[in-house]
């Protein structure tokens, strides 16, 4: 029989601090994630090490590294936290009412179209759930999932680090968006070489969409003139309408109603990004996450198909 007297008096607070410091490798970053002061985090880590009787981390001038004991203990701490989260979710659903908090990290291009309608339906069905949406570029969505900040992410399915998986995946086409009177607006489709010399309204370099666009362009021998960098999809169309340049936009981000000041055209060759539900490989989706995705996914797939058909129809 397990002797409970041998178990150290570690709390969830200690486990969260140890796991966060191991993931971020920095007291500053881990303290920011945990929303506490750096000295406060340092005290909790020291308490945990004192209770365990071993050093878990070696402190450097700019970063920390795990000791051999730390590398042995931290995976167990992560499993304990994951199991606790799962059990709490199960207990909260015993009375048939789903409770708690759901944190979703989502690409900006998706968060302002399909997501709001899905949230309305989810809250109507589960009124006691609190939902937090974290909008960002592909890199921040991936980091939210990898660091355990979000329950899951809706983001780029390509270029994931070990430990993060994406499922299921939809291939989403991108379109060229230009002013209505642009010299290329009369064409049924535009090639990347056609717009290679045009000023581009583009996304930051850390954006997964920007990397996808640049890779495909490079394969065609095209180097885009990224003259204006922007990170809000709502502003892109205003910039384009004022004749400041051309932009390449995923179909889910196109306005639901045709804008009289802009023209949408298919690209040759096609630029496609892969969108999926991102989660930690070692952690299955919780009931609240699955319940939300059952509402969101059909809407997203249907909206993507509808937007793509509309964009192609408008371009003819």
N, C-alpha and C positions, 0 to 999 in steps of 0.2 A: 504494500500500500504506500502511496505517495505521502512522504512526511512533509506537511505544510510548513513546519518550522524551518526547513532547509531553504524555502523559497525566499529570495530577496524581496524587500518591500518596495519594488519598483512599481510606479504608477503609469497610467497611459501618458501622462505628461512627460515622464522620463523617456518612454519608448518613442514618442513623437519627436522629441528633441534629438535623440540619438539617430533616428532614421533620417530626419531632415538634414542634420549635419553631415551624415555619410553621403547623402545624395548631392548636396550642393558643394561640399568640400570647403566651405567658408562660413565662419561665424556670422559675418555681415549678411550674406545671402540667406542663410538658414534662419537667422533672427527675423529678417524681413518677411520671409515666407510664413513664419509662425506668428508674426505680428507681435513681437516682444523685443525688449532691448537686448543688445549684444551681451552686456554684463549678466542679465537675467538668464540668457541661454547658457552662458558659461557656467553659472552656478548650478543649473539643472544637470548639465553634463558631468560636472564634478561630483554631484550627489550620486548620479547613476554609477559612475566609476567607483566611488567609495562603497556603495552597496554591493557591487559585484566583486570588489576586491581586485580589479584589474584596470589597466589603462586601455581605453578603446581607441583613442586618437593620439597622434603625435602632432603637436602644434608647431607650425612654421611661421615665418614672418608674414606671409600673405595667404597661406592656405593651410588646411589640415589634411592629414592622411590617416588611414586606418592602421592600427597595429594588427599583429597576427590575431590577438584576442578579439579585436573589433571585427575583423573579417569573418571570424567564426560566429560571433554573437549577432551581428546586425541582420543577416538573413532571417534568423529566428524572430528577431524583434519585428521585422516587416510582416512575417506571417502572422504573428500574434495580433498586430494592429489590423491586418486584413480580416482575420477571423472575427475579431471584436466588432468591426464595422458590419460584417455580414450578419452577425447575431443580433445586433441592435436593430438592423433593418427588419429582420424576421419578427422580432418581438413587437415592433411598432405596427405590424400588419395583423396581429392576432385578433383584433376586434373588427377586422374588415376595413378599417380606415387607414389609408396610407399616410404616414406622418414623416416629418423630418425635412431635411434640406437636400436639394438636388442642384449640383453645380455643373453647368454645361459650358465648355469652351468652344467657341464657334467662329468660323471665318466671317469677317465683316461682310463679304459678298453674299453670304447666305442668311445672315442674322436679320436682315431688314425686309425679307420677302416672305418666305414660307414659315420661318420660325415663329413670328407673332401669332399667326393663326393656329399653329400647333400648340402654343402655350395656352391660348384661350380654351381650346378643347381639353387640354390636360388639367387645367385648374378647375374646369367645370366638373370633371370626373373625380379629381382628387383635391378638394378645396383646402385640405389641411397640410398640403405640401408647400414648402417655400422653395422657389426656384430662383437661382442666381445665374445670369448669363454673363460670360466673359468674352467680349468681342476682341478679335485680334488678327494679325497676319498668321500665315501658316506656321511660322517658327514659334510664335507664342502659344498657339493652340497645342502644338506638339509638346512644348515645354510644360504647359499646364497639366497635360496628361502624364508625361514622364515623371514630373515632380509630385504627382498625387494631389495637385490643387483641385483638379476637376474630376468628377465621376467618370466622364467620358468627353471626347471632343468630336466635333464635326469639322474635318479638315482634310488636308492633302494626304493621300494614301501613299505617296512616293517619298523616298528618302528617310524612312523612319529608322530610329536607332534601335539597338537590341533591347528587347523588353517591352516595346510598344507594337501593337498589331492593329490592323485596320480591317473592318468588315461591316456590312458588305460594301462593295465599291461600285460607284456609277461613273461612267466616262462622260465628262461634260465638255462640250465643244465651246470654243471661244470665237468671238466675232470682232471684226473691225468696226469701230464707231467713228464717224467723221462728220464734219459740217454738211448740211444739206446741199450747199452749192460747191462742194469740193470737186476738183477735177476728176476724181476717181469715183464719184457717187453714181455716175451713169452705168458703171460696170456691174454685171451680175455677181461677180466675185473679184477679190483683189489678191494679188500674190504678195508675199513678204517682200520681194524685190521691188514691187510697185511702191511700197510705203517705206522702203529702206532709207530714203533721203528726207523723208518728212519729219518735222518735229513731232515727238511722241509725248503723250501724257501718260506717264508710267507709274509703276508701284515701286516702293523701296527695294533695295537689293536683297533684304532679308525675307522678302515675300516669296513664297513658293511659286505663285503664279508668275512673278517676274523671272525667276530662274527657269521655269518651263518655257516661257516665251523666248528668252535669250538663247536657250539651248537649241530650240528648233530653228531660230533665225541663224545661228552660227552654222548649223548643218547645211543651211541653204547659202552660206557665204554672205550673209547679211549682218551688219552691225547697226543696230537701231540708234537713232539720235534721241536719247532720253532727256529731252529739254526741260520737262516739268515733272517733278516727283510729287506724288500725292498719295494719301492713304485713306481717303474717304470716297466710296463709290458714288455717293450722292453728289459730290462736287465734280466728278469726272465729266458728267454730261453737260454741266454748265460751262466748263472750260472748253469742251469740244464745240458746243453751240456758239461760243464766241470766237471760234476760228483759231484757237491757240494750238491746235494740233489734232492728231489722230490717237485713239486709244484702242487697246485690245482688251476685251471684257468677256468674262465667262457668261454663258447664257443665263444662269440663275440671277445675275446682277443687272440684267437689262430691265429697263422700266416696263411695267406690265402693260402700259398703253404707249403706242407709238408717239414719239416726240416729233413735232413738226419741224424742229430746227436741226435734227440730226438724221443721219442715214446709217443703217446697219447692213453690213455686207459679210458674207462668208469669206473665210481665208483659204488660200491655196499656197502651200499645203496646210492641212488642218492643224490647229493647235488644240490639243485635248488635255485636260487635267483630270486626275483620278481623285474622286472624293469618297471618303469612307468614314465610318464611325471608329474613332481611335480609343483604345483602352490599353491598360497594362496587361501584358500577356499572362501574368501570374494571378490576375484578379478578374473573376467573372463579373459581368454586369449585375448590379443590384436590382431588386424588383422595381424600384422607382425608375431606374434608368431604362429597363426593358419596357415598362408601361409607357414612358414618354416616347421611346423610339417606335413603338407600335402605332403611335399616332403620327409622329413626324415623318417616318420613312416613306409611307405611301404618298403623302402629300408632296414630299420633296421630289420623288421620282416622277410623279404626275406633272408637277410644275415644270420640271426640267424638260420633259418631253413636249409639253405645251409651249413653253417659251421657245424651244428650238424650232418647232413647226411654225410658230408665228414669225420668228426672225427670218427663216428661210422664205416664208410667203411674202414678207415685206420687202425682201431684197430682190424679188422678181419684178 
